[in-house]
Amino acid sequence: MRALDAPARLDRARRLLDTAPPAPLPGQLAVEVDETPPVCEHGNPRCGETPVRPYVQGPRCEAHQPANTRPYFQPPK
């Protein structure tokens, strides 16, 4: 009985894929837009500098990149 249902389900799926998506409404966006720019999250209190780059630890400015703020970091001599 399942073998008989498979062709019908495939036909229904093909019909759904062939239909056009609904027209978007004027002014409708697919994503939410965050108006505030990200700031550096290093330190306590936070640094707050901009521009920043995304890191696993959070957004960081040029001076507070994770490679520069590790406790075992030694600048080259």
Contacts in CASP RR format, 6 or more apart in sequence:
PFRMAT RR
TARGET T0000
AUTHOR 0000-0000-0000
METHOD contacts of the structure
MODEL  1
MRALDAPARLDRARRLLDTAPPAPLPGQLAVEVDETPPVCEHGNPRCGET
PVRPYVQGPRCEAHQPANTRPYFQPPK
37 50 0 8 1.000
37 51 0 8 1.000
38 50 0 8 1.000
38 52 0 8 1.000
38 54 0 8 1.000
38 59 0 8 1.000
39 46 0 8 1.000
39 47 0 8 1.000
39 48 0 8 1.000
39 49 0 8 1.000
39 50 0 8 1.000
39 52 0 8 1.000
39 59 0 8 1.000
40 46 0 8 1.000
40 47 0 8 1.000
40 48 0 8 1.000
40 49 0 8 1.000
40 50 0 8 1.000
40 52 0 8 1.000
40 59 0 8 1.000
40 60 0 8 1.000
40 61 0 8 1.000
40 64 0 8 1.000
41 47 0 8 1.000
41 48 0 8 1.000
41 57 0 8 1.000
41 58 0 8 1.000
41 59 0 8 1.000
41 60 0 8 1.000
42 57 0 8 1.000
42 60 0 8 1.000
42 61 0 8 1.000
42 64 0 8 1.000
42 69 0 8 1.000
43 64 0 8 1.000
47 61 0 8 1.000
47 63 0 8 1.000
47 64 0 8 1.000
48 61 0 8 1.000
49 61 0 8 1.000
49 63 0 8 1.000
49 64 0 8 1.000
50 61 0 8 1.000
51 61 0 8 1.000
52 59 0 8 1.000
52 60 0 8 1.000
52 61 0 8 1.000
53 59 0 8 1.000
53 60 0 8 1.000
53 65 0 8 1.000
55 65 0 8 1.000
55 66 0 8 1.000
56 66 0 8 1.000
57 66 0 8 1.000
60 66 0 8 1.000
60 69 0 8 1.000
67 73 0 8 1.000
END
